[in-house]
Amino acid sequence: MSPTFLLPPCRGQMAFSFCERRWDDNGRLVVPLISLRQGSLPDLLIHTLADFRWDCSREEAGMDWITADALCAGYAAVRWAVRKLPEKTQKMMGIDPKLKDKPNWRSHYRLFVMSAKDAGRLLFNKCDDLYKIVVKYVGLPPGVEVLRRD
């Protein structure tokens, strides 16, 4: 399912997403047609898509989202597994222990999207456990093979 993109004829620096999960609605992304700052529109779109995926995952998982078979639960499980590692190691994995799951998810989703044609190599090199979760729930472009540690 892909969301409906709404492009109002305006200038702006903020986008948002919402996903009312009903049988006839795939969600919506509202992005300004013209960005106020040059080069910020791709970042704006990546952050909005990251929020959309996270919110849809939480919505579909329901009340017990932490135990569900969903993207948000898998991501939280990896974060929980690395919580006892030194802070320096967590930073090398791209995890900021001071932030909650959603802001950390944005940075990892950005790494994945920026290298999706290369099988998500940027995220794979940062944290292969998170890479496995993202590939399972988000997927790779057609014809791209999943990376593996040998």
Backbone torsions as a table, in degrees:
resi	resn	phi	psi	omega
1	MET	NA	133.3	175.3
2	SER	-115.0	145.6	-177.8
3	PRO	-76.4	167.1	174.4
4	THR	-87.2	127.7	178.6
5	PHE	-94.1	127.1	175.9
6	LEU	-109.0	120.5	-179.1
7	LEU	-116.3	87.5	178.9
8	PRO	-69.2	145.1	-179.2
9	PRO	-76.5	79.8	-177.5
10	CYS	-151.0	169.4	172.4
11	ARG	-102.3	143.8	-179.8
12	GLY	-170.4	174.2	179.0
13	GLN	-130.5	13.0	-177.7
14	MET	-136.2	140.2	175.5
15	ALA	-129.4	162.7	176.8
16	PHE	-149.6	163.0	179.7
17	SER	-133.8	153.1	171.2
18	PHE	-148.9	145.5	-175.6
19	CYS	-135.9	90.4	171.7
20	GLU	-80.9	107.3	-173.5
21	ARG	-79.4	94.6	174.0
22	ARG	-123.5	168.0	-176.7
23	TRP	-65.0	-24.4	-176.2
24	ASP	-110.9	11.5	-175.4
25	ASP	-131.2	127.4	178.9
26	ASN	-97.3	-1.0	-177.7
27	GLY	99.7	169.2	-177.6
28	ARG	-138.3	146.4	172.8
29	LEU	-122.2	127.6	178.6
30	VAL	-111.6	117.4	-176.6
31	VAL	-129.1	135.2	177.9
32	PRO	-65.9	145.2	-179.2
33	LEU	-67.7	-37.4	-179.6
34	ILE	-123.1	130.0	179.6
35	SER	-87.6	145.6	179.7
36	LEU	-69.7	-35.2	179.9
37	ARG	-111.7	136.9	-179.2
38	GLN	-66.4	134.2	177.4
39	GLY	85.7	-4.1	-177.8
40	SER	-90.0	-12.8	-178.0
41	LEU	-64.7	-42.6	176.2
42	PRO	-61.5	-41.5	177.8
43	ASP	-63.8	-41.1	178.9
44	LEU	-60.5	-43.5	-179.6
45	LEU	-67.9	-41.4	179.3
46	ILE	-63.6	-44.3	179.3
47	HIS	-64.6	-38.6	179.8
48	THR	-68.0	-41.4	177.2
49	LEU	-65.7	-37.3	176.7
50	ALA	-62.1	-45.3	178.1
51	ASP	-63.0	-40.4	179.7
52	PHE	-62.1	-46.5	179.6
53	ARG	-62.7	-42.6	-179.4
54	TRP	-64.0	-48.2	-178.1
55	ASP	-64.7	-39.8	176.9
56	CYS	-63.8	-40.7	179.1
57	SER	-63.3	-44.5	179.0
58	ARG	-64.9	-40.3	-179.2
59	GLU	-65.9	-43.6	-179.5
60	GLU	-70.8	-30.3	-179.1
61	ALA	-71.4	-29.5	177.3
62	GLY	84.7	-155.2	-174.1
63	MET	-65.6	-42.0	-179.0
64	ASP	-96.0	56.9	-173.7
65	TRP	-64.8	-26.6	-176.1
66	ILE	-71.5	-23.4	-180.0
67	THR	-106.4	-0.8	-177.0
68	ALA	-76.6	165.0	173.7
69	ASP	-88.9	81.3	-174.8
70	ALA	-146.9	163.0	179.4
71	LEU	-57.1	-46.4	-177.5
72	CYS	-63.4	-37.5	179.5
73	ALA	-69.8	-42.0	177.3
74	GLY	-63.5	-41.4	178.9
75	TYR	-64.5	-44.1	178.9
76	ALA	-64.0	-35.1	178.4
77	ALA	-64.9	-41.1	177.9
78	VAL	-66.3	-43.7	178.2
79	ARG	-60.2	-39.4	179.9
80	TRP	-67.6	-36.7	-179.0
81	ALA	-68.5	-29.7	-176.9
82	VAL	-99.4	6.4	-174.7
83	ARG	-65.1	-28.3	-178.3
84	LYS	-86.9	-9.0	178.4
85	LEU	-69.4	157.5	177.7
86	PRO	-60.0	152.3	-176.8
87	GLU	-60.7	-35.3	179.6
88	LYS	-63.4	-40.4	178.6
89	THR	-66.5	-40.8	178.0
90	GLN	-63.1	-40.1	178.8
91	LYS	-64.5	-37.3	177.9
92	MET	-65.6	-28.1	177.8
93	MET	-83.7	-1.9	-180.0
94	GLY	84.2	15.7	-179.0
95	ILE	-106.3	124.5	175.2
96	ASP	-97.9	110.7	-175.0
97	PRO	-65.8	-16.1	-179.9
98	LYS	-82.3	-18.4	-179.1
99	LEU	-94.9	158.2	175.9
100	LYS	-81.0	-177.1	-174.7
101	ASP	-63.5	-45.0	-173.6
102	LYS	-63.5	-46.6	176.3
103	PRO	-63.4	-36.8	175.9
104	ASN	-66.4	-38.4	177.9
105	TRP	-59.5	-39.8	179.6
106	ARG	-58.0	-44.5	-178.2
107	SER	-67.7	-38.7	179.1
108	HIS	-71.8	-36.4	177.5
109	TYR	-65.2	-37.7	177.2
110	ARG	-61.2	-45.5	177.8
111	LEU	-59.5	-42.0	-178.3
112	PHE	-67.0	-46.5	-176.8
113	VAL	-67.1	-40.0	-178.1
114	MET	-65.5	-22.7	-179.6
115	SER	-122.4	26.1	-176.7
116	ALA	-63.4	-38.1	179.3
117	LYS	-67.7	-21.7	177.9
118	ASP	-100.9	28.1	178.0
119	ALA	66.6	23.5	177.7
120	GLY	73.0	32.9	-174.4
121	ARG	-58.3	-35.5	-179.3
122	LEU	-62.2	-45.1	178.1
123	LEU	-70.2	-39.3	179.5
124	PHE	-59.7	-41.5	179.7
125	ASN	-71.6	-26.9	177.6
126	LYS	-77.0	-54.5	-175.7
127	CYS	-154.3	104.4	-176.0
128	ASP	-71.3	-23.3	176.3
129	ASP	-66.5	-43.2	176.7
130	LEU	-67.5	-35.1	177.9
131	TYR	-58.5	-43.7	179.9
132	LYS	-61.6	-40.5	179.2
133	ILE	-65.5	-46.0	-177.8
134	VAL	-65.0	-42.7	179.1
135	VAL	-64.3	-37.3	-179.7
136	LYS	-64.3	-43.3	-173.0
137	TYR	-100.0	-25.5	-179.6
138	VAL	-101.0	-45.5	179.1
139	GLY	91.6	168.6	179.0
140	LEU	-110.9	161.5	175.5
141	PRO	-61.0	156.5	179.8
142	PRO	-59.2	137.6	177.3
143	GLY	86.1	0.4	-179.4
144	VAL	-103.0	129.9	-177.8
145	GLU	-87.4	148.2	178.2
146	VAL	-72.3	136.8	178.1
147	LEU	-78.1	146.6	179.2
148	ARG	-137.4	147.0	173.6
149	ARG	-85.2	130.1	179.8
150	ASP	-108.6	NA	NA
